[in-house]
């Protein structure tokens, strides 16, 4: 328990330091302007966390399915605290609507699940530089959690998929199927989970990290 606390605190402190540095230098939130050296440091700490026995994510049994993470373990509202996605860096956020007079101000993900439906809603904050006001972008859709064989390890992995439906901003509500900027969140591997921390890796680039903290 002590070691768990130390490793988690190390990760949280590292990300908080990066966030403070980004704020002081006018950079993007959530690690979107991190250097390669900073990204490598985050990867190193995450790698240590993933190997610890208190990580709720284990390799599921290929026959019985035992050990697989359930949807109930993920439901709730999560705040993005770090992303090394090159697509998110390029688009300055998830929706791609930031840039020019607006700046990415943070992202939340709410996951709900019932017997028949599993809904996801992203809330992205956009800070308007001129007016000093915040604008919200809502992205709705469906999500699923399943086990698949990883191309990299050859082992069964917990895979989270998101199918976006609509992007809502201001008076507009557009179909999300043509929003390429949403791609990085649509298929991710779940590699670490505890009561308030969730770490995802890219399905095609496992060095890509998306880290969420439960609200």
Protein Blocks (a to p, Z undefined) as FASTA:
>chain_A
ZZmmmmmmmmmmmmmmmmmmmmmnopaeehlmccfklmmmmmmmmmmmmmpmklmbdcdd
fklopoiacfklmgccdddfbdcbfklmmnopanopgghjbccebdcddddddfkbccdd
dddddddfklopacdddddddddddddddfklopacdddddddfbdcehjbccdfklmmk
lmmmmoccdfbdcfkbccdddfklmkbccddddZZ
